[in-house]
Amino acid sequence: MFCNGAPADAAVLGAALVNYGHFTSLQVRGGCAQGWALHLERLQQGTRALFDAVLDEAQLLGWLRQALECCGVQDASVRITVFSRAFDFRQPLRPVPVDVLVGIGAPAGVSAEARAVLPVDYQRAQPELKHVGTFPLFQQRRLAMRAGFDDVLFIDAGGRVSEGSTWNVAFLDGDTVVWPQASALRGTAQQLLVAGLERLGRAPSWREVRLAALADFSGAVACNATGLWPLARIGDQGFTRSEALLECLRQALAQTPWQPL
């Protein structure tokens, strides 16, 4: 782990334990990434919202390159966290400099095995931000797994599908890819898929997807920065064409090249 370009020590990591910050996660292959501009946009959005500050994007990219070089890797899982060692929760309006923590881990992917997810009534706090308040996400996933499912899908107070624990979901209606319209974190993978579908001439649809109407769809696929995977069922509702949707979305994702960092 590296903070502002230097190896992170115990003092830095202790400050990062304060539950106030935001992050983005991405996969790097051969020193390249998909959708780097989207990750920068997310980091800028979170920094403005939490600290009223702006990141130096060139400096941040330099720190990321340096971290990869120091670790001697070209393939990696990367997490970039923005926080502030000077932040004081007793004076949250006080202007503070921001710090950037870059974590380098082993490259990751997801299994293409179909999964079953449990719908639960839950809405993330400030869902538009990828903030560090992840405890309820992991706890909801844990409870779903205790109930015999693989993961959890959130349903808002209006009965609408919003997002998974750490992923977005797409549905198949005939030949149309449908994204749920509700408050949720719009993942970088989802944004790349939307753009890719449009390039393929298959503009997706955005509309409210209610739990009671899942039978209207024949397929469902989850996505995040680690990849895509099909959903066999949501609760008791099964899907027969999730594999077909998965192949469609793989083609869409391939429309965005991996670009050197």
Sequence and secondary structure as in RCSB ss.txt:
>XXXX:A:sequence
MFCNGAPADAAVLGAALVNYGHFTSLQVRGGCAQGWALHLERLQQGTRALFDAVLDEAQLLGWLRQALECCGVQD
ASVRITVFSRAFDFRQPLRPVPVDVLVGIGAPAGVSAEARAVLPVDYQRAQPELKHVGTFPLFQQRRLAMRAGFD
DVLFIDAGGRVSEGSTWNVAFLDGDTVVWPQASALRGTAQQLLVAGLERLGRAPSWREVRLAALADFSGAVACNA
TGLWPLARIGDQGFTRSEALLECLRQALAQTPWQPL
>XXXX:A:secstr
 EETTEE  HHHHHHHTSS  EEEEEEEBTTEES HHHHHHHHHHHHHHHHS    HHHHHHHHHHHHHHHT SS
EEEEEEEE TT  TTSTTS    EEEEEEE         EEEEEEE   SSTTS BS  HHHHHHHHHHHHTT S
EEEEE TTSBEEEESS EEEEEETTEEEEE SS    HHHHHHHHHHHHTT   EEE  BGGGGGG SEEEEEET
TEEEEEEEETTEE S HHHHHHHHHHHHTTS  EE 
